[in-house]
Amino acid sequence: MNGEINVTYGVFRRAILSYLGVRIQLLRLFGVVVLVGGTWTHFREHAAGLPWQSLLAGAVIIAIPEVLTVLIWLASRRRVAGLNRFVVTATGLEVTRPSGQQRLEWRDVARVQRGLYAWSVRPAGAPPVVLVPRRAFSAADQTTINDFFLRHPEFAG
């Protein structure tokens, strides 16, 4: 199956947040707990003024995922921004970006995470995760690719 997408910051952001998944939601929830809990404790003890520490700590914790996403984008946009082409076959994944071409054989893949907006393909060893935005493919191709990953439990690992 062939797919292509113009990778912009928005596409990249959705792919990264999809890769991080529930961890992002838990971090944001923790930030809200710090913000609300600290504020509630401050006012319960009838302290004067605003609970700046709680407000600032909660806001920083909530903002961490967005800040990290921007920093990752700035570090990697020369490699990934622009038209990206993806070819998924029974033997592997081929990615063509403005910065070059990459081929991954399925036998060299340690894990595939099926996120809401992207598939995250982790090669065995140290290479970085390859994010494949779902929007690069038609709905029928997305279903076929998902079914392929589900039929291979070794990618869950």
N, C-alpha and C positions, 0 to 999 in steps of 0.2 A: 504494500500500500504506500502510496505517495502522498505527502502533505507538505504544505508550505505556509509560512506566516511571516509577516513583517514584525519583527520583535522590537517593540518599543518599551519604554519604562513600565507602562501599564500591563503589558503582557508578561514582562519579566517579574513584576511585583506579584501578580496573581500566581505565577508558577512557583516563586520562592515561598509565598505564604501557603500555597497548597502543599509544598514539600514539607514545611515545618508543621503543618496540620494542627492537631489538637494542642500541641505545645504552646502555640501562639495564643490560643484561646485561654489556656490555663494561666499564662503569664499576664494577659490582660485582666483576667478575673482576679488574680492576686493583686494587681495594681488597683483595681476598684475596691477590694477588701482593705488594702492599706489606706486608701483615700477616705473611704467611708468610716472605717473603724477608727482611724486616727482622729477624724473630725468629730465623730460621735463621742469618743473619750474626752476630747478637748472640751466640748460643750457640756458634757455630763459633769465634769469637775468644775464647771463654772469659771473656766480660765478666761482671762481678758484677751481681746484681740482675735485674730484669725489663726487657725492651726496651720501656719505656713509650712512646717516640716512635713506634715501629713499630705497636704495638697501637692507640694513639690515632689515628694517621694512617689506618691501615687501616679502623678502625671508622667514622671520619668519612666516608671515601670511600664506604664501603658504605651509610651512612645518608643520604647526600645526596639520592638519589631520593625517599626517604620524606619527608624534611624539606621538600623542594620541593613535593611533592604536597600536604602539609598546608598549606603557605603559599598555594598556588594555590587550594585549597579554601576557606580562610578569606577570601581576597580575592574569590572569585566565588560563594560559596554563596547569597547573597541573590538572585543572578540565575538560578542553575540548580537549586537544591534544591527538591524537591517533584515534583509530577506534570508530566512532560514528554511532549508528544505530537509525533509525527513523521509527516509525510505525504510519501511519496516518489512522485513522478509522473515521466512521461517528460520534463516540462519543468523540474522543479526539486524543491527540498526546502523544506518548510515546517515550522518548529519553533515550538511553542507552549509557553511556560514560564510559571510564575507571574509572572515579571517582564515578560512581553510576548510578542509574536509576531515571528518573523523569516522572511523568504522569500528563498531563494537560487535564482536561475535557473541551470541547468547551464551556460549560456554564460558566466556570470560566475565559474565555479569554475576555479581554477588547478590544483588537485590533489586527488585522493582517495586516501587511504592506507587500505588494507584491513587493519586490525589484528585480533588474535585476539579482543578483546572489544568493539571499536568501530570504526566507520568515522570517519576524520578528514577532514572536508571543509574545504579551504582556499580561501576566496574570493580572487579576484585583488585585488591591492592590499594595503592594510594591515589589514583587519578580522581579528579573531582566528579561529582554527580552530573549526569547529563539530564537536563530538564527538557521534556518534550511536551509543549503546550497541546492540549487536546484540540483547541480550535484550529490547529493546522490541518486537521482531518475532518472529513465529512462525518455525519452522525453514524452512518452505517460502518464506516471504517473504524470509528472510535469503539463501537460495540465489538467488532471483530478483534481489534487489538486487545481490548479488555478481556475478552474470552480467551485469547491466546495466553495472556498472563495468568489467568485463573486456572488454565489447564496445566500450568507448569509450577507446581508447588515449590520447586527449588528456588524460584525467584522471591519467595516470601521470606527468605532467610537471613 
